[in-house]
Amino acid sequence: MSDSTKPLRIDIVSDVVCPWCAIGYSQLAEALKQTNTPHEIHWHPFELNPNTPHEGRNYREHIMEKYGTTAKDIQENRARMAAVGSEAGFHFQFTDDFRTYNTFNTHQLLHWANQQGRMRDLKQALFVAHFVDNKNISDHNVLADVAAEVGLDRDEALAVLADQRFAAAVEKEKQHWQQQGIQSVPSMVFNERHLISGAQGIENYKSILQQLADITD
């Protein structure tokens, strides 16, 4: 890769309930590791389903209603996501009663975690809490527990969620990326210039990283 000491800037717009976001990041992380690419990742909020109630919705029913897909289509898609995820080291645990949740609280907690340099740790823990442990990630106590698991202060996490102190900041950042034309996730912007959408696969990400290194050489 490039001998440049300047790390590759990667802005990732994603949502915690987006399975391809979990897959895409896992693939990218492996590609970065294999290519030994110096980098800095900046996470940004996106809400796939902002109208989801606190108690969540059955994932299968939600997808069938939103996209008009069949139960068989969803089952096949889950199997494909599980296989692709495993290849990148992320292991989904889909169940019949698997639910999707409102993520506005998660984005506020991530904003707070970023101020303490722990955003990546919390993001990964939230992916696991949702897709592996099937927890209600819109619940304040669940989120505070996850925050504590990565070394953040549980009581402060509860306070952040109780007073919604970062709600305006999250809304502003969401609108910023929407104004940049981001309408689906994951969306990754490299060096603030090159947009890549979707989960591309480890080998494709390695190729992308090499092309970017060649540009900066």
VENNOR-V269199 format. One record per pair of residues at least 4 apart in sequence whose C-alpha atoms are under 7 Angstrom apart, sorted by the first residue. I is the first residue (numbers start at 1). J is the second residue. Records with the same first field share a line. If there is no record, write none. Layout:
BEGIN
I: J ; J
END
This chain:
BEGIN
1: 35 ; 37 ; 210 ; 213
2: 213 ; 217
7: 38 ; 39 ; 40
8: 38 ; 39 ; 40 ; 191
9: 39 ; 40 ; 41 ; 190 ; 191
10: 40 ; 41 ; 42 ; 188 ; 189 ; 190 ; 191
11: 41 ; 42 ; 43 ; 188 ; 189 ; 190
12: 42 ; 43 ; 44 ; 186 ; 187 ; 188 ; 189
13: 43 ; 44 ; 45 ; 46 ; 185 ; 186 ; 187 ; 188
14: 21 ; 44 ; 45 ; 46 ; 185 ; 186 ; 187
15: 21 ; 45 ; 46 ; 47 ; 48
16: 103 ; 126 ; 127
17: 100
18: 22
19: 23
20: 24 ; 186 ; 198 ; 199
21: 25 ; 185 ; 186
22: 26 ; 127
23: 27 ; 85 ; 88 ; 90 ; 199
24: 28 ; 186 ; 198 ; 199 ; 200
25: 29
26: 30 ; 88 ; 89 ; 90
27: 31 ; 88 ; 201 ; 202
28: 32 ; 202 ; 205
29: 33
30: 34 ; 202
31: 35 ; 202 ; 205 ; 206
32: 36 ; 37
33: 37
35: 206
45: 107 ; 170 ; 173 ; 174
46: 174
47: 103
49: 102
50: 102
52: 56 ; 101 ; 102
53: 102
54: 101 ; 102 ; 138
55: 101
56: 99 ; 100 ; 101 ; 102
57: 62 ; 99 ; 100 ; 101
58: 62 ; 97 ; 98 ; 99 ; 100
59: 63 ; 98 ; 99 ; 100
60: 64 ; 71 ; 74
61: 65
62: 66
63: 67 ; 69
64: 68 ; 69 ; 70
69: 73 ; 74
70: 74
71: 75
72: 76
73: 77
74: 78
75: 79
76: 80
77: 81
78: 82
79: 83
80: 84
81: 85
82: 86 ; 91 ; 92
83: 87
84: 88
85: 89 ; 90 ; 91
86: 90 ; 91
91: 132
92: 131 ; 132
93: 131 ; 132
94: 98
98: 134
101: 136 ; 137 ; 138
102: 138
103: 107 ; 138
104: 108
105: 109 ; 138 ; 161
106: 110 ; 138
107: 111 ; 170
108: 112 ; 166 ; 167 ; 170
109: 113 ; 157
110: 114 ; 119 ; 122 ; 123
111: 115
113: 117 ; 118 ; 119
114: 118 ; 119
118: 122
119: 123
120: 124
121: 125 ; 150
122: 126 ; 147 ; 150
123: 127
124: 128
125: 129 ; 146
126: 130 ; 146
127: 131
128: 132 ; 133
129: 133 ; 134 ; 135
130: 134 ; 135 ; 137
136: 142
137: 142 ; 143
139: 143
140: 144 ; 158 ; 161
141: 145
142: 146
143: 147
144: 148 ; 154 ; 157 ; 158
145: 149 ; 154
146: 150
147: 151 ; 152 ; 154 ; 157
148: 152 ; 153 ; 154
153: 157
154: 158
155: 159
156: 160
157: 161
158: 162
159: 163
160: 164 ; 165
166: 170
167: 171
168: 172
169: 173
170: 174
171: 175
172: 176
173: 177
174: 178
175: 179
176: 180
177: 181 ; 182
178: 182 ; 183
185: 197 ; 198
186: 197 ; 198
187: 195 ; 196 ; 197 ; 198
188: 195 ; 196 ; 197
189: 193 ; 194 ; 195 ; 196
190: 194 ; 195
200: 204 ; 205
201: 205
202: 206
203: 207
204: 208
205: 209
206: 210
207: 211
208: 212
209: 213
210: 214
211: 215
212: 216
213: 217
END
